[in-house]
Amino acid sequence: MSYARSYWHEARAHTGRCPADEAFGVTGTFSAGVQRWAVRLAGMLPYAQAEAVLVDLAGVGMSDTAIWQCVQRVGQQAEDYLAAQAARHTALPDPDQISAGLAPPAPPLGVSLDGAKFLVRGEGWKEAKVGCVFGFAPSGEWRQRNDNEPAEAVRASAITYVFQLGPPEPFGARLWAEAERRGWSAARQTVALGDGAAWIWSLADFHFPGATPIVDWFHAKQHLWDAAQLIYGLDSPRAAAFVNRHAKNLYWGRVDNIARAIKRPAQPATRAARDREAAYFTENRARMQYRRFQAAKLPIGSGTVESGCKQFKARFAQAGMRWSRPGAIHLMPWRAAIMSQRFDQLWQAIFH
């Protein structure tokens, strides 16, 4: 679809303008509405597929290169906006400003953190930080616990995501800003979920010090399997028996029993690896009190962020994908906004 419009030429300044383009919000060749759809499609599909869909749905011939260029331009604007929000939420309060006071207690909130790897040209496989903020509540569904008693499952809801390529500190500030936008400071109950990675707990301790820290149950169980296989070998029935025996200790938070059992065998070849596995449990003792967590109606699994990592990889780590660093960085805010059901809000916040 095309339209004709008047062009006004300023001979002395050697410039010109199209008033109709300005009225319709056309930048270069495409209107703001077309650019919005192009960015949205790019956040869901590879660029060539986004080009094809844009033609099919809107009859607009915007090349994959033009879509990429549009994403780079508005992606930088999104990065600037999110960085400003993070700076605002992490800044010290102004002593000359009257405090808004405490908000009434709000529903529980949780954060979970992890990493997802994808291929960056000239750098190899790099890890993007993935975080999410979510509400949680008892689901009304009862399941058998590891001590054979029933426990009510806890269900997450209203999940919003944050992605960042780079060091943990800026990511932590951005995740905190998203948590504050969701009402974190007023939440009557908060949790922070992750695996045993040191950077996760460093960020959680700094940005979410009041949250109950919980090591994801499935990661802890996987470490139990890793330790069993170090002791007894792969696919050994004795390894399975070890895991079944100590899963109850893990659920009750008796991690010192697990650590002693891991270190007890005398094979010198695996001693260093077994010591690392034993330390994983003892260093996370307070974060592995699963029976107490479930009794308090807290989530013990980080499926929220695991899902986020899979959705991140679906756009950034498909077979054959190679990204420039700026190309990935400028698309990440839009991918996260789409997954969070907040694309329109982010677009309007930047281009209001």
matplotlib code that plots the C-alpha trace (Angstrom):
import matplotlib.pyplot as plt

x = [0.0, 1.3, 0.1, 1.2, 2.0, 3.5, 7.2, 8.3, 11.8, 13.9, 16.3, 18.6, 19.1, 19.1, 16.6, 13.0, 10.1, 6.9, 4.2, 2.0, 4.8, 5.2, 1.4, 1.4, 4.5, 6.5, 10.2, 12.2, 9.9, 7.6, 5.0, 5.2, 2.4, 4.4, 7.5, 5.7, 4.4, 7.9, 9.5, 6.8, 7.2, 11.0, 10.6, 8.7, 10.2, 13.5, 13.8, 13.1, 9.9, 8.9, 9.3, 7.0, 4.3, 4.3, 3.7, 0.9, -0.9, -0.4, 0.7, 3.8, 7.1, 9.6, 12.8, 14.4, 17.3, 14.9, 13.2, 16.7, 17.6, 14.3, 14.9, 18.4, 17.0, 14.1, 16.0, 18.6, 15.7, 14.3, 17.7, 18.0, 14.5, 15.1, 18.5, 16.9, 14.2, 16.8, 18.8, 15.7, 14.7, 18.2, 19.0, 19.1, 16.0, 16.1, 16.2, 14.4, 11.5, 8.5, 8.1, 5.0, 4.7, 4.1, 1.7, -0.9, 0.2, 0.1, 0.0, 3.1, 5.8, 8.8, 11.9, 13.8, 17.2, 19.1, 21.2, 20.7, 23.6, 23.5, 26.1, 27.6, 29.8, 33.4, 32.9, 31.5, 28.8, 27.8, 25.3, 22.4, 21.0, 17.4, 15.1, 11.4, 9.0, 5.9, 3.0, 2.3, -0.5, -1.6, -3.3, -5.8, -4.1, -2.5, 0.5, 2.5, 5.6, 8.9, 8.0, 4.8, 2.6, 0.4, 1.4, -0.5, 1.1, 2.0, 1.2, 2.9, 1.0, 1.5, 5.1, 7.2, 10.7, 14.0, 16.9, 20.4, 23.7, 26.6, 27.8, 25.4, 25.2, 23.3, 21.0, 20.3, 19.4, 17.0, 15.4, 14.9, 13.3, 10.8, 10.1, 9.5, 7.2, 5.2, 5.0, 7.7, 8.3, 4.6, 4.4, 3.5, 5.7, 8.6, 10.9, 14.1, 14.6, 17.7, 20.2, 23.5, 25.3, 27.2, 26.2, 22.5, 22.7, 25.0, 22.3, 19.5, 21.3, 21.9, 18.6, 16.2, 17.5, 14.1, 13.1, 13.3, 16.1, 15.3, 17.5, 15.3, 14.3, 15.0, 18.5, 19.2, 17.9, 20.1, 23.1, 22.1, 22.1, 25.5, 27.0, 25.5, 27.0, 30.4, 30.3, 28.7, 29.1, 26.6, 23.3, 24.2, 21.2, 23.2, 23.2, 19.4, 19.1, 21.4, 19.2, 16.0, 17.5, 18.7, 15.8, 14.0, 17.1, 17.1, 13.4, 13.8, 16.8, 19.2, 22.0, 24.8, 23.8, 23.9, 27.4, 28.8, 27.4, 29.0, 32.4, 32.5, 33.7, 37.4, 38.1, 40.9, 40.1, 36.7, 37.5, 37.8, 34.6, 32.8, 34.0, 32.5, 29.2, 29.2, 30.0, 27.1, 24.7, 26.3, 26.8, 23.1, 21.8, 19.5, 18.1, 17.2, 14.6, 12.0, 9.6, 9.5, 9.1, 6.2, 4.5, 4.7, 3.0, 6.2, 7.3, 10.3, 10.7, 12.0, 9.9, 9.1, 12.7, 13.3, 10.4, 11.8, 15.2, 13.4, 11.5, 14.6, 16.4, 13.5, 14.3, 18.0, 19.5, 17.8, 20.0, 22.4, 21.7, 24.7, 24.2, 26.2, 26.3, 24.4, 21.9, 21.1, 21.0, 18.6, 16.1, 16.1, 13.9, 11.2, 11.4, 11.0, 8.1, 6.3, 6.8, 5.6, 2.5, 3.8, 4.8, 2.3, 3.1, 6.8, 6.2, 3.9, 6.3, 9.1, 7.1, 4.3]
y = [0.0, 3.5, 7.0, 10.3, 13.4, 16.8, 17.4, 20.8, 21.9, 24.6, 25.7, 27.8, 25.2, 22.3, 20.4, 19.3, 17.8, 15.9, 17.2, 14.2, 11.8, 13.7, 13.5, 9.8, 9.1, 7.8, 7.5, 6.9, 4.7, 3.1, 4.4, 4.0, 1.4, -0.7, -0.4, -1.5, -4.7, -5.4, -5.2, -7.4, -10.0, -9.9, -10.7, -13.8, -15.1, -15.1, -12.0, -13.7, -15.2, -11.9, -10.3, -13.0, -12.6, -8.8, -9.2, -11.8, -9.9, -6.3, -6.4, -4.4, -5.2, -4.6, -6.6, -8.6, -6.1, -3.2, -5.0, -5.7, -2.0, -1.0, -3.4, -1.9, 1.6, 1.0, -1.6, 1.0, 3.2, 0.3, -0.3, 3.4, 3.4, 0.2, 1.4, 4.6, 2.7, 0.5, 3.6, 5.2, 2.2, 1.6, 5.2, 6.4, 8.3, 12.1, 13.4, 16.5, 14.6, 13.5, 9.8, 8.2, 6.0, 2.3, 0.7, -1.7, -5.4, -6.9, -10.5, -12.7, -12.3, -14.3, -13.9, -16.7, -16.4, -18.5, -18.3, -19.3, -19.7, -18.6, -18.1, -14.6, -14.0, -13.6, -14.5, -18.0, -19.3, -16.6, -16.7, -14.3, -13.7, -14.6, -13.5, -13.5, -12.0, -13.9, -14.1, -17.4, -18.9, -22.4, -24.2, -26.4, -29.5, -31.9, -34.1, -36.7, -35.3, -37.0, -38.2, -39.8, -37.1, -34.9, -31.3, -28.6, -27.5, -23.9, -22.3, -19.3, -16.6, -13.3, -14.1, -11.2, -11.6, -9.7, -10.6, -9.1, -10.0, -8.9, -9.0, -9.8, -6.4, -4.4, -7.4, -7.5, -3.8, -4.3, -7.3, -5.3, -2.5, -5.0, -6.4, -2.9, -2.2, -5.3, -4.1, -6.1, -3.8, -4.2, -7.9, -9.7, -12.7, -13.0, -15.7, -15.9, -19.2, -20.4, -23.1, -23.1, -20.6, -18.0, -15.0, -15.8, -15.8, -12.7, -10.8, -12.2, -11.2, -7.7, -6.8, -9.1, -9.5, -10.0, -12.8, -16.5, -18.0, -21.4, -23.7, -25.2, -28.7, -30.3, -28.9, -30.2, -33.6, -33.6, -32.9, -35.9, -38.0, -36.6, -37.5, -41.0, -41.6, -40.4, -43.0, -45.9, -45.2, -44.5, -46.5, -48.4, -49.7, -48.7, -45.1, -45.1, -46.6, -43.9, -41.2, -42.8, -43.1, -39.5, -37.8, -37.9, -36.3, -33.6, -32.9, -32.6, -30.3, -32.9, -32.0, -32.8, -36.4, -36.2, -34.5, -37.2, -40.0, -38.4, -38.0, -41.4, -43.6, -43.8, -43.7, -41.2, -40.6, -39.0, -37.4, -33.8, -34.1, -35.7, -32.9, -30.3, -32.1, -32.3, -28.6, -27.8, -29.2, -27.8, -24.3, -24.2, -25.7, -22.8, -22.8, -26.5, -26.6, -27.9, -29.4, -26.1, -24.1, -26.3, -26.0, -22.2, -22.5, -21.4, -22.6, -24.9, -25.3, -22.7, -23.8, -20.2, -19.2, -22.6, -21.9, -18.4, -19.9, -22.2, -19.4, -17.3, -20.1, -20.5, -17.1, -16.8, -20.3, -22.1, -24.2, -22.1, -18.8, -16.4, -13.0, -9.9, -8.5, -5.3, -7.3, -9.6, -6.8, -4.7, -7.5, -8.8, -6.1, -6.8, -10.6, -10.2, -7.8, -10.2, -13.1, -10.9, -9.8, -6.2, -5.3, -2.5, -1.0, -0.9, 0.6, 3.3, 4.1, 4.8, 6.4, 8.1]
z = [0.0, -0.9, -0.7, -2.4, -0.4, -0.8, -0.3, 0.9, -0.2, 1.5, -1.2, 0.9, 3.6, 1.1, 3.3, 2.9, 4.8, 4.2, 6.6, 5.9, 6.9, 10.2, 10.8, 10.2, 12.2, 9.3, 10.0, 6.9, 4.8, 7.4, 9.8, 13.6, 13.4, 10.9, 12.9, 16.0, 14.3, 12.8, 16.2, 17.8, 15.1, 15.4, 19.1, 18.3, 15.0, 13.0, 10.9, 7.6, 9.0, 10.5, 7.0, 5.5, 8.1, 7.8, 4.1, 4.6, 7.4, 6.4, 2.8, 3.8, 2.1, 4.8, 4.3, 7.1, 7.0, 7.4, 10.3, 11.9, 11.6, 13.2, 16.1, 16.6, 16.7, 19.0, 21.0, 22.0, 23.1, 25.2, 26.7, 27.7, 29.2, 31.2, 32.4, 33.6, 35.5, 37.1, 38.2, 39.6, 41.7, 43.0, 43.8, 47.4, 48.5, 48.3, 51.9, 50.8, 49.4, 51.5, 51.7, 50.2, 53.3, 53.5, 51.0, 52.3, 52.4, 48.9, 47.7, 47.8, 45.2, 44.2, 42.0, 40.3, 38.4, 36.0, 32.8, 29.2, 26.7, 23.1, 20.4, 19.9, 16.8, 17.7, 21.3, 21.3, 23.7, 26.2, 29.1, 29.2, 32.6, 32.9, 35.8, 36.5, 39.0, 39.8, 42.2, 44.0, 46.0, 47.2, 44.3, 46.1, 44.7, 47.1, 46.2, 48.0, 49.7, 50.1, 53.6, 52.1, 53.6, 51.4, 50.6, 48.9, 45.6, 45.1, 41.8, 40.2, 38.2, 36.4, 35.4, 34.0, 32.6, 32.5, 30.2, 30.1, 28.5, 30.6, 34.2, 37.1, 38.7, 36.0, 35.6, 39.4, 39.3, 36.4, 38.1, 41.2, 39.2, 37.8, 41.2, 42.6, 39.6, 40.7, 44.3, 45.9, 48.9, 49.9, 49.4, 52.6, 51.7, 49.3, 48.0, 45.9, 43.9, 42.1, 41.7, 43.6, 41.5, 43.6, 41.4, 42.0, 45.8, 45.7, 43.8, 45.9, 49.2, 47.9, 46.1, 47.9, 51.5, 53.1, 50.7, 51.8, 49.7, 48.3, 46.2, 43.5, 44.6, 41.2, 41.0, 44.5, 43.6, 40.4, 42.6, 44.7, 41.6, 40.5, 43.9, 43.8, 40.3, 41.5, 44.3, 42.5, 38.8, 36.0, 35.9, 39.1, 41.1, 44.2, 42.9, 42.6, 46.1, 47.4, 45.9, 47.2, 50.7, 50.9, 49.2, 52.5, 54.2, 51.6, 52.0, 55.8, 55.4, 56.9, 54.5, 56.9, 56.7, 52.9, 53.0, 55.3, 53.1, 50.0, 51.5, 53.2, 50.3, 50.0, 46.2, 45.9, 42.2, 43.0, 46.3, 45.0, 43.0, 46.0, 48.3, 45.9, 45.9, 49.7, 49.9, 47.6, 50.2, 53.3, 51.9, 50.9, 54.2, 55.0, 51.5, 51.5, 54.3, 51.9, 54.4, 56.3, 53.0, 51.9, 55.3, 54.9, 51.4, 49.6, 46.1, 46.1, 42.3, 39.8, 36.9, 36.2, 35.2, 33.6, 31.3, 30.7, 29.7, 27.2, 25.7, 25.5, 23.6, 21.3, 19.9, 20.4, 20.3, 17.4, 15.1, 13.1, 14.9, 15.4, 17.0, 17.1, 20.7, 19.9, 17.8, 20.7, 23.3, 21.4, 20.8, 24.4, 25.9, 23.3, 23.7, 27.5, 27.0, 24.7, 27.1, 30.0, 28.1, 28.3, 24.8, 24.4, 27.8, 27.0, 23.6, 24.9, 27.8, 25.2, 22.4, 24.4]

ax = plt.figure().add_subplot(projection="3d")
ax.plot(x, y, z, "-o")
ax.set_aspect("equal")
plt.show()
